[in-house]
Amino acid sequence: MSFEKLGLHANTLRAVIEVGYETPTPIQAQAIPVLLEGRDLIALAQTGTGKTAAFVLPLLDLLGRGRAKARMPRSIIIEPTRELAIQVQEDFITYGKYHNFTVALLIGGESMGDQEKKLEKGVDVLIVTPGRLLDIYERGKILLNDVKMLVLDEADRMLDMGFIPDIEKIASFLPAHQTALFSATMPPPIRKLAQQFLKTPEEITVSSPTKAATNIEQYVVRSPEKNKQELLQRLLLEQKFTQAIVFCNRKREVDNVFTFMKKQGFNLGALHGDLTQAMRNETLKAFKEGTINLLIASDVAARGLDVEDLPVVINFHVPANGEDYIHRIGRTGRAGKEGKAFTFVSPQEEKQLQSILNTLNNTMKEYTLGSVIKGEKSEKTAPPIKKQVAPVKKSVTPTKQSSAPVKPEATPSELGFGTNVPAFMQIKL
């Protein structure tokens, strides 16, 4: 099936073709016709399946049936995090470039005054996080009686973050409208929410929500915890990845890995919840544009971060659960492309890894430094990382043997991970 057969407006199709998309993904092929018919929708799809376009594209067509009024948005897209909201805004601008529609972002960390000015002029699409929308509504700065469509994106994530009471409040303020609910999983509270606010919805499921994408090659790399930073450096230089995201479980660990890799000469950025919104926006922008090509991140970036052709994701630590694992590695292998994921596992994390593998009914290939990723492993495997020590030069005066890590033959700058770091990244975390 082609996009032309989905019934989209010519201006929408023009933008889609310019992006380079020819065939809709399964979630797009099933969701777009339902939404164009004006019906409510429940869509279960894991990250990386193209679900954002599945609601943005039909929304563009539906908006052609009216005009926005001051302080009265015509549609609302609710996202659990600021990063997701920003990503959806970018997608809306990309796909809507040949439509004369207005879009506003209403999220924490941005100037409230600037956001209110946009609302005063009237917006067709309001992309929000739940708390900020409730705040501005309760202060009388926005009217919700002209909303024609509500999109609840990443509903299970909003459940995890405690936003369901806010969503229920918001939905109760709206007039009769069309609702689209997207989620990777359907736990009982989300099912209850759907039954309460959606009217005879069409329900579609694309791939199992508890199974990682088959187009992502997954590897487990076993290492003592104390050797992981050196292992990360060597893996990146050995495999010569052009870009990579490294996920850590805690903010403190993000800072530690960032500091170590920066000292090794890598061109990188950090992303976690303690950074200001302005810094997070600049870091994401630099990573997407290739100004920096290594991103050390907490799970704040695991959902919604869409980087074209990202070749690899590295879990510096085993994620908390199978769902987090799926969303992390889903940053690569998007829209059916090939990707790779490496998970570093210390002896203390073995049980946690096995729990995830059992939950997902999944397997990973063993990988050691010196292995060949493309094709079969090399018969010769690298010795354990802890045994790699710098050679000692002979001298007349005996010297104490160094335990410093072996310097790789290539350097970060030679492989594109150089130290040409933008001014805003020259910070000490």
N, C-alpha and C positions, 0 to 999 in steps of 0.2 A: 504494500500500500504506500502511496505517496501522500505528501502533505496536501496536494491539490484536491485529493478525494475526500478530505476531512470537512470540506465546506467552509474553510477560512476565507476571510476578506482578502482581496488582491493585495492591499497594502501590507497586510500581515505576512502573506506568502512571500512578498518581495524581500522583506527583511530576513525571513527565515532562509531563503535561498542565498542571500548575501553572506549569512553566517557560515554557510557551507553545508547545511543539513538537507538531505534529500529524502530520507525515509524516517518516519516517526518511530520512536521507541514504543514498545508494547503499552506502557502506561499512557503515552500520548495518544496512540491510536484508539485506545478504549475510553479514555476520559474526555477528550475534546468533543466528540459528538454528543455525549451526555450533557455536558455543560452548555454547549451551543443550543440544545433543546430547552434549556432553562430548568433542568431537573436537578435535584439535590444529589450529591455524590459522596460516597465513602470510598477512598482509594488507599489500598494497602500496598506500599512499594518501598523497597529499601533505598538508601541513598545511592546516588549515581545512576538512577534509571531515567532521568530526564523529567522528573515530576514537576519541577518549577515551570517549565514551558507548558506542561499539561494543564496548568490553570492560568498562566499569563496569556497564552495565545487566544483561548476562547474569550477571556475577559476583555481583550482588546476589541474583539468583534462586538461583544455585548455592550460596550461603552458607546458604540456608535449610535445608540438609540436615545440620546439625550444630551444635556449640557449640565455642567457643575454649577452650583450656587454657592454663595459665600457661606463658609463654616459648615457646609453640608456635603460631605464626601459621598460619592455615588457608589463606591465599593471600598471594602476594608480587607486587608490581608494582615493577619496576626501571626507574628513569628515569636518563638521563645527567646531568641537572643538578638542582640544588636547586629552581630556579624551576619546572621541569616537575613535580617531585614535589609541591610546594605546590599547584600548579594541579589536579593529579589528586585530591589530598586534598579540595580545595574541591568538585570535581565529585562525588566520592563522597558527601560530606555532603549536597549538594543532592539528588542522586537517591535517596539512602538514608534520607531524613528519616522515612519511614514504616516503616523496618525497624529492628530493635533490634540493630544490628551495631556493632562497635567498629573504629576505624581508628587507626593510629599512623603517625607520620612519623619516619623514621630517616635524617637527613641531616646533613652537616657544617655547622658554624656554629650548631648548637643544643645545649642542655645535654644531655650524655650521661646524666646522672643522671635527668633527667625522662623521657627516652626509655626508659631501662631500667625505670623504675617502671611505665610503661604496658605493657611487655612482660610484666612479672611478673603483671599482672592478667589477661593473655590478650587477644589481638587477633584479629579476624577477617581484617582486611586490613592488611598491612604495606607501606607505600610507602617505597622506599629508593633511595639511590644505591649503586652497587656497592662502593665503598671502605668506606663506613660499615657495610654489612652484613657484609662479610668481617671487619672489625675486631671487631665485637661477637660474631660467631660464633666466631672464634678465641680470644676471651677467655671462652668458655663461657657467655655471657649469653643465648644464644638456642638453641633446638632446632628443627631443620628437618624432623623426621620426621613432621609432621602436615600438611605443605603439600599441598593438593589442586590448586592452580592457580598457574601462574607466567605473568606477563605481562612480556614484554620490549618496552618501548616505545621508539620512535626508535632502532632497532637500528643503523642506519647512522651516526647521531650518536655512539653508543657506540663504534663502530669508529673514527671520527675522533678520539675522545678517548683511545683506547688501552685501553678497558675490556674488550675481548673476552677476554683471559686471565682476568680476574676473573669474567666471566660463565660461562666454562667451569668454573671452580672451584666456583662457586655451584651450577650445574646438577648437577655430579657429587655434591654433598652431599645432593640431594633424593631422596625416595622416588619411586615411580611417581606421576605427576601429569599433569595437562592443561597444555599450553603454548600460549600465543598470542604470536606474534611480529609486531610492527607496524613497518613501515619505509617510508620514502619511496622508497628505491632498494634494489636487491638486488645489491651487489657480491659478488665471489667469496667473500671471507671470511665474509660473512653467510650466503650459500648453504651454505657448508661447516658453519657453526654449526647451521643449521636441519637439515641432513641428519644431524648428529651427535646432536642432542638431541630432535628432534620425531619423532613416530611417525605415519607415513602422513598428513601434514597436508593439509587442504584449502587450496588457494591461491587467493586472489582478488586482483584488481587493479582499482582504481578510479581512472580517469583516468591520463594519462601522468605518471610521476614527473619528467619533464624538460620539463614545460610549465606555465606559469603559469595560474592560474585565469582563465577567460574573462570572469568577472563583475567583474574588476578593470581599470579603465581605467588604462593605463600611459603615462606621459609622460617625455620626456627634456628636461632643462633645461640648456642649455650656458652655462658661465660660467668665467671665469678663477678659479683657486683662491682668490686673495686677495679676491674679491668674494662668495664663497659665504655668509658669515655675514649680510651685508646682504641678499642675495637671499632667504635663508631668512626673515628678518624680514618682508620685503615680501610674499613669497608667502603667509605665514600671515595677514597683515593684509588683503591684497587678497581672498583667497578666503574668509575668515571661517570657517575650520574650527573646529568646537567642541572637537575633540581631535586630537592628532597624535603619532605616534612618529617621531623623527628618529634614523636609524641612522648611526653613525660607525664607521670601521674599526679605530680604536685608542682605548685608554683616554684617552690624552693629548688626543686630538681631542674626546672626549666632554666632558672638563673645559673645554677652550677654548670650545666652542660653548655649554655651560652658562653659563659666566661671561659671555660676550657677550650671550646672550639674557636673562639675569637683569638685566643693566645696562639693557636696553631695556624693562624692566618686565613681562616675561612671568612667568606663574605656572607654574613648571616643576620637574622633578626630574631627577636623573641616575641612571643604572643601569649599573654595570660591575663586573668581578670584584674590584677592589681595595676596594670598599666592604664593610663588615661585613654579615653576613647579616641582622642586625636592621634596619640601614638599608635594605637592599634590600627586605625584607619591608614596611617602613613605606612606602617609595616606591611599590611595586606596589599596596599597599592604597589609598593616597591617589589614585593614578591611576585605579584601577578605580572608586572612589567619586566621582571628579570633583573632589576637593579640589585637585588639580593637573591641568592638562589638556594639558600639553606634556611629553613624556618624551624626554630625550636618552639614547641607549643604545648600548652595544656589542652584539655578536652574542649576548651572554649572554641577551638578551631575545627573540631572533629565533624561538625555538621555545618553545611552551608558554604564552606570554603570551596570554591570551584576554580581550579587552575587548569587551564587547557594543557592537555598532554603531560600532566605530572607523571614522571616515570616511576617514582618509588615513594613508599611510606615506610618509616622505620619506627617501631614501638621500642623505645628505650627501656620501658618496663612493660610487663604484661598488664593489659587493661583490667579493670575491675570485673567485667563480665563480658559475655558473648556479644551483647548488643553494642557495647562501647567498641569492641573489637571490629565489628562490621562497619560501624560508622567511621572509625579511624581509617581503616584501609580503603574505605569507599572514596577517599580523596583521590585515589589513582584508579585506573581502569574505568573511567567514566564514559558513558554513552557507547559502551561496547568495545572501547579500546583496550589494549593490553596494558597491564600494570604489574608491579611487583611489590610485595610487602615482606619486611623482615621483622621478626619479633625476638628481641634479646631476652634470654631467660637465665636467671641465676638459679642455683640449687634451691633457694628458698621460695622461688616462684613456680616450681615444677607442678605442684598440686593445683595452683590457680590456672596454669596453662591447660592442664588435663581436664579441668572442669569446663573450660571454654570449648575445648575440642569435643568433649562429650555432648555439650549443649548444642553445638552447631553440627554435630555429626561430621566433623571436619578432620582433615589431616594436613600436616605441613611437611615439607621436605627439609631434611637436615642440611645445614650449610655451615661450612668452615672456611676460614680465610684461605684463599688459594683455589677454591672450587670454581668451576666454570658455570655460570648461570645459564647461558644459552646452550642447551643440550645437556648431556650427562655430566656428572661431576668428574673432575680430574681424578685419575687414579692416585695421584700424589696429593695428599692433603697437608695443609699447613700445620705446623706444630702448635700446641696450645699457646694462647697469647701470653700467658704469664712467663713462658720460657723465652720470649723474644727480648733479648737485651742487646744494647749497643756493643759492638766489638771494641776491645781494649787495644789501643795502640801500644806497641812496645817502646819502652824508653829506658834510659840509663837508670833513672830514679824510679823505683817501683811505685805504681799508682794504684789506688783503690778502684776496683771494678765498679763501673756505673750500672745502675739498674734502670736507666732511662729507656724509653721505648725506642724501637728501631725507627729510624727516619725513613719514610716511604720514598721510593725512587722518584715519584712525581710530587709536585707541590700543589697546594690548593689553587694558587694563581695560575699554574700551568693547565689546570683542569677546569677553569672557569669559576672556582670557588675563591677567588682572590680577595684582597683586602681593600678594594676600592669601595669603601662603605660610605653611604650618604651621611651628610652632617647630622641628620636627626637620629641616626643609629649610633653615633659616637657617644654613647651614654654608658654609664657604669651601672649595671643592674644590682 
